[in-house]
Amino acid sequence: MKTYLLLLFLVPVAAFGQYPVFDGANLANNQAAHVEDIAKWVQSIAQLKTQIDQLNQQISLQSDIRQWQGDPVAAGAKVVLVGLGQQDLAQQYGQVKTVLLSLVNSVASLTNSGQGTYRPINDVDLSGNAFQPDPLTHRRYSVLDAAQANSDQVTDETQAREDVLQADIAATLAQLATASTDAEAQKLTAKLIVLNGQLAQVEATQKREVDAVEVQKIANDSRKEEEMQAAAELEMQDDYLANQRVSAFMQTIKLRTTTP
């Protein structure tokens, strides 16, 4: 009986005699792992902030590029095409040669004084009648005068056109210097190319008409030499035929002889 009571007394002591155990090493490891996780979070947040800053820079750069490039349609509306319309680009100066030849008066060059440079030719013959030149012979000189007059007309017309183009080029260069976008600069550069092309075409037109006068003068001189050569050959032929006729005539003459 005593033994049974002793066992009953000892059982509660064995059942309720447990105390909490403090593990310092495990707690230190957990704290170190937590600090390491916090450090990784801080590093990840810094990297994310760097990526956000880089993205903002890219967005700002793209915005600057778009702003610099500009709107081509809006830039085109700012480019004023003064003197570059279809009518201006297809403008003809002076008269074409076929029209020029159809209007030429064959003997008009005789009375042309070249604005006081020459003396008009309106001589009279021995009978006091007005001199009547051969129209076909003098037509070449009338054509040359017409070519010279056409060259003067083209020079005057192209000079006016050249003044307009030069003024437009100067204004476009000033606009190009202050262009705020690449689209506007490209539009103005294209306009300058067209203006310079037009200016070169105008200058070429002037030179072409001057060359036309020179070509006509060369043609006249060449024709004159040819006619002089033909006249000389004709004169030689006529002299030969005249000598033959004189010789034949002399052979038909019978001289009368007289006896002393």
Backbone bond lengths (Angstrom), bond angles and torsions (degrees), N, CA, C in turn:
res aa  C-N    CA-C-N  psi(-1)  N-CA   C-N-CA  omega(-1)  CA-C   N-CA-C  phi
1 M - - - 1.475 - - 1.498 111.62 -
2 K 1.321 117.95 -42.33 1.465 122.90 176.48 1.506 110.77 -63.04
3 T 1.287 114.30 -38.12 1.484 118.18 179.47 1.504 110.31 -64.26
4 Y 1.304 119.40 -41.32 1.487 123.72 -179.90 1.506 110.82 -64.71
5 L 1.285 119.72 -41.42 1.472 122.97 179.68 1.507 110.44 -67.13
6 L 1.308 116.23 -36.83 1.466 119.22 178.92 1.509 110.33 -64.95
7 L 1.298 116.19 -38.31 1.466 119.38 179.30 1.519 110.73 -67.74
8 L 1.326 116.34 -38.94 1.465 119.34 177.95 1.509 111.17 -64.30
9 F 1.281 118.19 -32.19 1.465 122.34 -178.73 1.528 111.23 -75.65
10 L 1.312 114.23 -34.85 1.460 118.84 -177.63 1.519 113.36 -79.16
11 V 1.327 117.45 -24.79 1.472 120.50 -177.46 1.519 112.06 -63.40
12 P 1.343 119.27 -47.53 1.470 118.41 179.44 1.515 112.63 -61.86
13 V 1.346 114.02 -36.61 1.481 116.37 179.52 1.506 110.54 -63.18
14 A 1.350 116.69 -40.57 1.471 119.81 179.58 1.513 111.39 -70.36
15 A 1.365 116.78 -32.15 1.478 119.44 -175.76 1.509 111.92 -78.20
16 F 1.347 116.89 -36.14 1.480 119.48 -174.34 1.519 112.04 -110.59
17 G 1.255 120.75 23.19 1.462 122.34 -178.03 1.515 113.63 -101.36
18 Q 1.482 122.98 20.66 1.485 125.03 179.69 1.520 109.62 -87.43
19 Y 1.395 118.15 139.51 1.477 125.16 -180.00 1.561 109.28 -122.26
20 P 1.387 119.65 144.38 1.484 121.39 178.95 1.513 111.41 -61.85
21 V 1.401 114.13 144.12 1.473 120.26 -177.73 1.543 108.32 -107.04
22 F 1.320 124.23 128.78 1.481 129.25 179.94 1.531 108.60 -95.96
23 D 1.458 115.05 116.33 1.474 120.39 -179.38 1.527 108.33 -105.36
24 G 1.321 117.66 93.80 1.484 122.45 -176.58 1.520 113.46 -66.80
25 A 1.302 118.67 -36.23 1.492 121.33 -178.28 1.514 111.25 -66.82
26 N 1.325 116.03 -41.41 1.474 119.14 -179.78 1.523 111.08 -66.02
27 L 1.364 115.48 -39.51 1.463 119.24 178.98 1.522 110.99 -64.62
28 A 1.291 116.97 -38.72 1.479 120.50 178.93 1.525 110.72 -65.21
29 N 1.326 115.04 -39.75 1.475 118.34 178.76 1.524 111.39 -64.94
30 N 1.317 115.56 -41.14 1.471 119.19 179.23 1.521 111.65 -64.07
31 Q 1.349 115.72 -42.26 1.465 119.17 178.56 1.535 111.63 -63.69
32 A 1.323 116.67 -40.72 1.472 120.65 179.25 1.529 110.79 -64.24
33 A 1.344 115.52 -40.31 1.469 119.03 178.75 1.522 110.45 -65.82
34 H 1.343 116.65 -37.78 1.463 120.06 179.19 1.531 111.22 -66.51
35 V 1.326 115.95 -40.82 1.474 120.07 177.24 1.520 110.34 -63.33
36 E 1.323 116.45 -40.17 1.474 120.12 179.40 1.528 110.57 -64.98
37 D 1.345 116.34 -39.25 1.478 119.32 177.66 1.524 110.92 -64.10
38 I 1.344 115.45 -40.65 1.470 119.11 179.18 1.531 110.18 -63.36
39 A 1.336 117.17 -41.06 1.467 121.54 179.49 1.529 110.72 -62.72
40 K 1.345 116.02 -40.35 1.468 119.82 178.21 1.526 110.73 -65.07
41 W 1.367 115.00 -38.53 1.465 118.34 178.31 1.527 111.30 -63.87
42 V 1.329 114.34 -42.29 1.469 119.28 178.98 1.531 110.39 -62.30
43 Q 1.350 116.69 -42.58 1.456 120.79 178.80 1.530 111.44 -64.67
44 S 1.330 116.44 -40.57 1.466 120.45 179.34 1.524 110.63 -65.45
45 I 1.348 115.58 -40.22 1.471 119.34 178.10 1.523 110.39 -64.31
46 A 1.338 118.44 -39.05 1.470 121.91 178.57 1.527 110.72 -65.45
47 Q 1.338 116.27 -42.51 1.464 119.86 177.59 1.524 111.22 -63.28
48 L 1.337 115.57 -42.02 1.460 119.93 178.41 1.525 110.65 -62.60
49 K 1.335 116.85 -41.29 1.460 120.58 177.46 1.530 110.61 -62.56
50 T 1.339 116.97 -40.81 1.471 120.52 178.05 1.526 110.98 -62.58
51 Q 1.353 115.53 -43.64 1.460 119.48 178.23 1.532 111.64 -63.13
52 I 1.323 116.20 -38.83 1.471 119.42 178.23 1.527 110.33 -65.47
53 D 1.342 117.03 -40.31 1.471 120.43 178.39 1.534 110.81 -63.89
54 Q 1.338 116.06 -42.98 1.467 119.75 178.35 1.522 111.23 -63.71
55 L 1.317 116.99 -40.53 1.465 120.41 178.09 1.526 110.90 -63.89
56 N 1.330 116.46 -41.11 1.463 119.48 177.37 1.529 111.32 -63.37
57 Q 1.329 116.42 -37.94 1.465 119.94 177.14 1.524 111.10 -64.15
58 Q 1.341 116.03 -42.63 1.465 119.64 178.29 1.526 111.17 -63.25
59 I 1.334 115.41 -42.55 1.468 118.59 178.65 1.524 110.57 -63.65
60 S 1.337 116.49 -41.57 1.465 120.19 178.61 1.524 110.78 -65.00
61 L 1.368 116.40 -39.27 1.461 120.02 178.83 1.520 111.04 -65.83
62 Q 1.322 116.81 -43.59 1.469 120.47 177.74 1.530 110.91 -61.70
63 S 1.314 115.46 -39.44 1.466 119.09 177.93 1.525 111.08 -64.84
64 D 1.352 116.00 -40.30 1.468 119.43 178.40 1.525 110.86 -65.91
65 I 1.336 116.38 -39.05 1.467 120.19 179.72 1.518 110.41 -65.05
66 R 1.343 116.29 -44.31 1.467 119.40 178.79 1.525 110.64 -62.88
67 Q 1.320 114.99 -40.36 1.462 118.90 179.14 1.526 110.76 -65.71
68 W 1.349 115.90 -39.66 1.472 119.60 179.19 1.523 111.28 -69.73
69 Q 1.344 116.17 -39.75 1.458 119.40 178.95 1.516 111.33 -66.43
70 G 1.318 116.81 -40.20 1.451 120.32 178.14 1.522 112.59 76.15
71 D 1.320 114.29 -177.88 1.463 122.52 179.53 1.527 108.92 -100.86
72 P 1.346 119.14 113.92 1.469 120.10 -178.54 1.521 113.71 -58.32
73 V 1.332 116.23 -36.53 1.465 119.05 -179.53 1.521 110.42 -66.60
74 A 1.333 115.85 -45.72 1.463 119.57 179.23 1.522 110.88 -66.26
75 A 1.345 116.90 -37.05 1.460 119.69 178.60 1.519 111.29 -66.60
76 G 1.344 116.21 -37.26 1.462 119.42 178.71 1.513 112.36 -64.40
77 A 1.317 116.06 -32.08 1.463 119.22 179.66 1.527 111.59 -69.00
78 K 1.338 116.57 -23.10 1.460 120.07 -179.90 1.526 112.55 -82.65
79 V 1.320 117.68 -16.75 1.467 120.92 -177.69 1.527 109.07 -84.14
80 V 1.302 115.73 115.02 1.464 121.41 -179.19 1.522 108.64 -92.12
81 L 1.326 117.27 119.25 1.466 122.17 -177.66 1.528 109.22 -92.50
82 V 1.322 115.59 73.22 1.460 120.69 178.38 1.525 108.99 -75.44
83 G 1.318 116.44 123.61 1.457 119.96 177.77 1.507 114.95 71.40
84 L 1.319 117.99 17.13 1.461 120.72 -179.56 1.523 111.06 -122.47
85 G 1.333 116.07 27.57 1.450 119.78 175.56 1.516 111.22 -78.51
86 Q 1.314 116.06 174.90 1.467 120.53 -178.73 1.524 111.16 -61.04
87 Q 1.320 116.53 -39.62 1.460 120.04 180.00 1.524 110.95 -66.59
88 D 1.336 116.66 -36.96 1.461 120.08 179.95 1.526 111.41 -70.21
89 L 1.342 116.37 -41.29 1.462 119.77 -177.45 1.524 112.12 -70.86
90 A 1.332 117.67 -27.10 1.466 121.41 -178.84 1.525 112.15 -101.76
91 Q 1.303 117.39 17.68 1.463 120.60 -176.70 1.526 111.26 -67.83
92 Q 1.335 116.11 137.18 1.452 122.72 177.59 1.533 109.10 -106.18
93 Y 1.319 115.70 143.22 1.456 120.83 -178.07 1.532 109.36 -116.09
94 G 1.336 115.23 137.02 1.454 118.70 178.76 1.520 112.04 71.30
95 Q 1.336 114.95 -155.83 1.460 121.97 -179.03 1.521 109.68 -122.07
96 V 1.327 115.22 147.51 1.461 119.47 176.63 1.522 109.12 -72.95
97 K 1.317 116.62 160.10 1.458 120.60 -172.38 1.526 112.83 -64.72
98 T 1.327 117.58 -36.52 1.459 119.77 -179.00 1.533 111.13 -62.86
99 V 1.322 116.05 -41.50 1.461 119.94 177.03 1.519 110.05 -67.92
100 L 1.313 115.50 -39.07 1.459 120.76 -179.32 1.523 110.94 -60.74
101 L 1.315 117.56 -44.94 1.461 121.39 -179.06 1.523 112.12 -67.81
102 S 1.338 116.02 -32.22 1.466 119.01 -178.75 1.529 112.27 -72.15
103 L 1.323 117.30 -18.44 1.465 120.98 -177.40 1.521 113.06 -101.53
104 V 1.311 116.90 -0.59 1.468 119.89 -174.61 1.522 110.88 -77.08
105 N 1.324 114.61 132.72 1.463 122.08 170.97 1.522 107.62 -93.03
106 S 1.326 116.42 123.66 1.462 120.37 -169.19 1.520 113.64 -59.18
107 V 1.335 118.03 -35.80 1.463 120.18 -176.26 1.527 112.06 -109.29
108 A 1.340 116.74 14.10 1.463 119.17 -177.52 1.525 111.88 -68.60
109 S 1.317 116.51 -25.60 1.460 118.58 -178.24 1.522 112.32 -65.71
110 L 1.350 117.56 -22.37 1.463 119.50 -179.24 1.529 111.66 -66.59
111 T 1.297 116.91 -33.48 1.461 120.62 -179.48 1.528 112.72 -96.58
112 N 1.324 117.28 2.15 1.468 120.67 179.79 1.532 109.45 -79.81
113 S 1.316 115.28 121.20 1.473 119.93 -179.49 1.527 112.42 -97.70
114 G 1.354 117.03 -1.68 1.462 118.81 -179.30 1.506 111.91 58.31
115 Q 1.345 115.53 45.91 1.461 122.54 -179.09 1.529 111.33 56.23
116 G 1.340 114.00 45.98 1.460 119.84 177.04 1.504 115.24 86.31
117 T 1.327 117.25 5.70 1.469 119.38 -179.80 1.523 111.71 -79.91
118 Y 1.353 117.31 -34.49 1.467 121.04 -177.42 1.529 110.32 -118.01
119 R 1.325 113.35 164.14 1.462 119.35 174.44 1.525 108.31 -91.85
120 P 1.322 117.95 126.27 1.471 119.61 178.22 1.522 111.22 -60.59
121 I 1.328 114.96 142.98 1.469 120.77 -179.76 1.524 108.32 -100.86
122 N 1.302 115.90 102.31 1.468 121.22 176.19 1.523 109.55 -139.48
123 D 1.342 114.86 53.40 1.463 121.72 -176.13 1.526 110.94 -73.07
124 V 1.325 114.16 167.41 1.471 121.85 176.04 1.518 108.33 -120.20
125 D 1.318 115.82 157.47 1.460 120.09 179.74 1.522 110.53 -87.13
126 L 1.320 116.18 -173.90 1.468 120.53 -177.42 1.518 112.45 -63.18
127 S 1.320 115.88 -26.98 1.459 119.53 -179.92 1.524 112.10 -82.97
128 G 1.332 117.14 -1.46 1.456 120.62 -178.44 1.510 113.77 84.05
129 N 1.326 116.46 6.13 1.462 120.30 178.28 1.531 110.49 -85.40
130 A 1.338 116.09 152.95 1.466 120.47 178.62 1.514 110.01 -63.06
131 F 1.307 113.37 140.54 1.458 119.89 179.68 1.530 110.03 -66.60
132 Q 1.343 115.95 127.62 1.464 122.04 -179.69 1.533 108.79 -111.18
133 P 1.338 117.13 93.69 1.466 119.41 -178.08 1.527 111.49 -74.84
134 D 1.314 114.71 164.94 1.464 120.93 176.34 1.536 108.45 -76.09
135 P 1.337 118.79 116.38 1.478 120.34 -176.25 1.521 113.10 -59.38
136 L 1.311 118.18 -40.39 1.456 120.46 -176.27 1.529 111.04 -68.16
137 T 1.345 115.70 -34.82 1.467 119.17 179.21 1.520 111.13 -66.87
138 H 1.313 116.35 -39.07 1.470 119.99 -174.98 1.524 113.42 -93.30
139 R 1.323 117.61 -2.32 1.470 119.84 -179.29 1.534 111.03 -63.48
140 R 1.292 117.56 -36.07 1.464 120.91 -178.22 1.532 111.19 -60.41
141 Y 1.334 115.61 -35.91 1.461 119.04 -179.87 1.533 110.56 -74.07
142 S 1.305 116.98 -32.68 1.458 120.13 175.25 1.532 110.97 -67.31
143 V 1.331 115.50 -38.15 1.463 119.49 176.43 1.528 109.97 -63.97
144 L 1.322 117.49 -40.91 1.464 120.88 178.28 1.533 110.89 -63.48
145 D 1.344 116.30 -42.12 1.468 119.33 177.06 1.519 111.11 -62.42
146 A 1.337 116.68 -40.06 1.463 120.36 179.47 1.529 111.10 -65.57
147 A 1.325 116.35 -39.00 1.467 119.91 177.76 1.523 110.62 -64.86
148 Q 1.331 116.22 -39.32 1.461 119.21 178.37 1.533 110.93 -66.38
149 A 1.333 116.67 -42.18 1.466 120.27 178.14 1.526 110.77 -63.94
150 N 1.321 117.25 -38.59 1.461 120.57 178.51 1.523 110.41 -66.86
151 S 1.328 116.78 -38.07 1.469 120.20 176.91 1.515 111.19 -63.15
152 D 1.334 116.89 -40.63 1.467 120.05 177.58 1.530 111.01 -64.18
153 Q 1.336 115.99 -40.27 1.467 119.92 178.76 1.525 110.90 -63.85
154 V 1.325 116.26 -44.22 1.463 120.34 179.50 1.528 110.51 -63.45
155 T 1.328 116.80 -38.95 1.463 119.97 179.23 1.528 110.99 -62.03
156 D 1.317 116.49 -43.08 1.469 119.99 179.40 1.531 110.98 -65.49
157 E 1.336 117.07 -45.27 1.464 120.46 -177.50 1.532 111.09 -67.59
158 T 1.311 117.14 -43.09 1.463 120.14 -179.10 1.526 111.54 -71.18
159 Q 1.326 117.48 -28.95 1.458 119.24 177.42 1.527 110.69 -65.00
160 A 1.337 116.04 -40.95 1.468 119.80 176.09 1.525 110.63 -63.32
161 R 1.321 116.26 -42.21 1.463 120.67 178.59 1.530 110.52 -65.76
162 E 1.320 117.19 -39.15 1.456 121.53 -180.00 1.529 110.87 -64.39
163 D 1.329 117.35 -38.43 1.469 120.68 178.09 1.531 110.77 -62.44
164 V 1.341 116.79 -41.79 1.468 120.81 178.71 1.531 110.55 -63.55
165 L 1.324 116.93 -43.95 1.462 120.77 -178.62 1.526 111.26 -66.40
166 Q 1.332 117.41 -41.26 1.463 120.55 -179.98 1.526 110.83 -63.30
167 A 1.333 116.26 -41.75 1.468 119.76 178.43 1.529 110.72 -64.22
168 D 1.330 116.63 -40.22 1.465 120.38 179.77 1.522 110.87 -67.78
169 I 1.322 117.37 -37.19 1.471 120.66 177.72 1.527 110.50 -63.41
170 A 1.334 116.47 -43.96 1.458 119.88 178.97 1.531 111.31 -61.89
171 A 1.338 117.14 -43.65 1.464 120.63 179.34 1.522 111.47 -65.40
172 T 1.338 117.10 -39.10 1.471 120.49 -179.69 1.518 111.29 -67.99
173 L 1.326 117.72 -37.45 1.471 120.62 176.90 1.526 110.67 -63.58
174 A 1.339 116.67 -38.84 1.461 119.53 177.26 1.525 110.66 -64.99
175 Q 1.332 117.96 -39.76 1.467 121.31 177.50 1.523 111.08 -66.85
176 L 1.322 116.41 -37.12 1.467 120.27 179.97 1.527 111.00 -65.39
177 A 1.329 116.22 -35.65 1.470 120.16 -179.50 1.524 111.72 -66.03
178 T 1.314 117.49 -26.47 1.466 121.00 -178.34 1.531 112.42 -110.68
179 A 1.321 117.89 14.83 1.471 120.83 -179.37 1.523 109.63 -64.31
180 S 1.310 116.82 131.10 1.469 121.48 -175.27 1.522 113.11 -92.62
181 T 1.316 118.58 -16.88 1.465 121.79 -178.30 1.521 109.88 -131.13
182 D 1.328 114.07 157.51 1.462 119.72 177.85 1.526 111.02 -65.96
183 A 1.335 117.05 -36.47 1.470 120.33 179.35 1.525 110.30 -61.45
184 E 1.312 116.54 -43.03 1.467 120.05 178.94 1.522 110.81 -66.11
185 A 1.334 116.59 -40.44 1.461 120.22 179.10 1.529 111.00 -63.67
186 Q 1.330 116.83 -39.79 1.459 120.01 179.13 1.528 111.01 -66.39
187 K 1.327 116.51 -40.79 1.467 119.86 178.20 1.521 110.86 -62.64
188 L 1.307 117.11 -44.20 1.467 121.23 -179.38 1.529 110.84 -67.73
189 T 1.338 116.27 -36.61 1.466 119.42 177.50 1.522 110.84 -64.67
190 A 1.330 116.85 -41.30 1.471 120.24 176.75 1.522 110.83 -62.82
191 K 1.315 116.65 -38.56 1.465 119.92 178.18 1.526 110.51 -64.66
192 L 1.332 116.89 -40.55 1.464 120.31 178.34 1.527 111.56 -62.28
193 I 1.321 116.06 -38.38 1.465 119.79 178.85 1.531 110.06 -62.50
194 V 1.329 116.42 -43.82 1.465 120.39 179.35 1.522 110.86 -65.82
195 L 1.326 117.16 -41.25 1.465 120.94 -179.60 1.526 110.86 -63.43
196 N 1.314 116.71 -44.59 1.467 120.09 178.69 1.527 111.32 -66.16
197 G 1.344 116.09 -35.10 1.459 118.77 175.26 1.515 112.17 -64.64
198 Q 1.347 115.61 -41.45 1.461 120.02 176.31 1.521 111.60 -63.38
199 L 1.321 116.09 -40.75 1.467 119.95 179.51 1.525 110.67 -63.65
200 A 1.311 116.97 -41.29 1.468 120.55 177.37 1.524 111.13 -64.73
201 Q 1.339 116.52 -37.52 1.460 120.00 179.03 1.528 111.07 -66.41
202 V 1.332 116.82 -40.20 1.469 120.78 178.53 1.523 110.28 -63.42
203 E 1.321 116.47 -44.65 1.469 120.18 179.12 1.530 110.87 -64.55
204 A 1.330 116.70 -37.66 1.464 120.15 177.17 1.522 111.04 -65.51
205 T 1.332 117.13 -35.89 1.469 120.99 177.86 1.521 110.53 -64.16
206 Q 1.313 117.05 -43.08 1.460 120.78 176.75 1.522 111.06 -58.77
207 K 1.315 116.06 -48.70 1.470 120.16 -178.63 1.519 111.37 -64.86
208 R 1.333 117.05 -36.76 1.459 120.72 -179.44 1.526 111.23 -62.76
209 E 1.328 117.15 -40.00 1.465 120.01 179.80 1.525 111.33 -71.37
210 V 1.325 116.90 -37.41 1.467 119.55 175.26 1.521 110.34 -63.69
211 D 1.318 116.39 -41.59 1.465 120.44 177.25 1.528 110.97 -63.43
212 A 1.339 117.48 -33.95 1.463 120.79 179.67 1.531 110.62 -64.03
213 V 1.327 116.41 -38.38 1.474 119.97 176.95 1.525 110.01 -64.94
214 E 1.312 115.65 -43.86 1.465 119.67 -179.93 1.532 111.07 -64.35
215 V 1.318 116.73 -40.67 1.466 120.55 178.90 1.523 110.44 -63.59
216 Q 1.348 117.17 -41.33 1.464 120.15 178.60 1.520 111.32 -64.83
217 K 1.334 116.46 -38.32 1.473 120.14 177.44 1.523 110.52 -64.55
218 I 1.313 116.35 -42.57 1.465 119.80 177.85 1.523 110.62 -63.30
219 A 1.337 116.83 -40.98 1.463 120.51 178.65 1.524 110.84 -63.75
220 N 1.336 117.23 -41.61 1.464 120.46 178.02 1.523 111.77 -62.21
221 D 1.339 115.71 -46.33 1.468 119.58 -179.50 1.524 110.70 -63.83
222 S 1.335 115.61 -41.07 1.459 118.86 179.25 1.530 110.69 -63.50
223 R 1.334 115.53 -42.61 1.470 119.42 179.50 1.532 110.95 -65.00
224 K 1.330 116.47 -38.84 1.455 120.01 179.13 1.527 111.30 -63.47
225 E 1.328 116.39 -43.21 1.462 120.11 176.74 1.525 110.84 -62.18
226 E 1.319 115.48 -41.27 1.467 119.36 179.67 1.530 110.96 -63.27
227 E 1.328 116.43 -42.57 1.463 119.98 179.40 1.527 111.15 -66.76
228 M 1.330 117.33 -38.67 1.470 120.80 177.36 1.530 110.62 -63.77
229 Q 1.348 115.11 -40.37 1.461 118.81 177.93 1.519 110.75 -66.06
230 A 1.341 116.11 -42.88 1.463 119.69 178.55 1.521 110.77 -64.74
231 A 1.350 117.19 -38.35 1.467 120.61 178.60 1.523 111.06 -65.72
232 A 1.349 116.41 -38.82 1.467 119.83 178.74 1.520 110.51 -66.09
233 E 1.359 116.30 -42.05 1.460 119.07 178.71 1.533 110.82 -66.25
234 L 1.322 115.75 -38.61 1.461 119.34 177.57 1.522 111.32 -64.57
235 E 1.316 115.64 -38.69 1.469 119.55 178.03 1.519 111.07 -64.52
236 M 1.333 116.05 -40.81 1.470 119.64 177.14 1.525 110.36 -63.92
237 Q 1.328 116.70 -41.67 1.459 120.43 178.55 1.525 111.04 -63.69
238 D 1.335 115.79 -42.57 1.463 119.63 178.66 1.535 111.04 -64.50
239 D 1.332 116.45 -39.98 1.473 119.76 178.30 1.529 110.44 -62.86
240 Y 1.322 115.65 -41.07 1.464 119.55 179.25 1.532 110.93 -63.13
241 L 1.340 114.90 -46.46 1.464 118.57 179.50 1.518 111.33 -65.93
242 A 1.319 116.84 -38.43 1.473 119.60 178.36 1.519 110.89 -63.59
243 N 1.319 117.09 -41.12 1.468 120.25 178.25 1.521 111.15 -64.14
244 Q 1.359 115.37 -39.93 1.461 117.19 177.43 1.526 111.16 -62.53
245 R 1.293 117.13 -42.13 1.468 120.83 -179.51 1.529 111.12 -67.06
246 V 1.326 114.70 -41.10 1.475 117.43 177.75 1.525 110.57 -63.33
247 S 1.329 114.93 -41.79 1.471 118.64 179.32 1.526 110.77 -63.78
248 A 1.325 116.89 -42.72 1.469 120.02 178.76 1.528 110.96 -65.03
249 F 1.320 115.37 -39.47 1.462 118.36 178.66 1.527 111.34 -66.65
250 M 1.309 116.91 -40.36 1.464 120.10 -179.64 1.523 110.98 -64.18
251 Q 1.322 115.67 -30.45 1.465 118.01 179.35 1.526 111.90 -72.09
252 T 1.308 116.95 -22.03 1.473 119.09 178.75 1.519 112.94 -85.26
253 I 1.285 116.31 -10.76 1.465 119.31 -179.27 1.517 109.47 -82.07
254 K 1.315 115.24 127.88 1.458 121.29 177.83 1.522 107.85 -107.37
255 L 1.289 114.36 119.09 1.454 118.18 -179.90 1.532 110.94 -79.30
256 R 1.310 115.36 133.39 1.478 120.58 178.23 1.525 108.78 -81.53
257 T 1.323 113.62 129.29 1.485 118.62 178.19 1.525 109.02 -103.98
258 T 1.267 116.81 143.78 1.492 122.94 178.99 1.504 108.87 -116.66
259 T 1.335 113.78 142.87 1.474 118.49 177.20 1.518 108.67 -93.97
260 P 1.270 117.39 142.53 1.464 120.04 177.38 1.511 111.93 -69.79
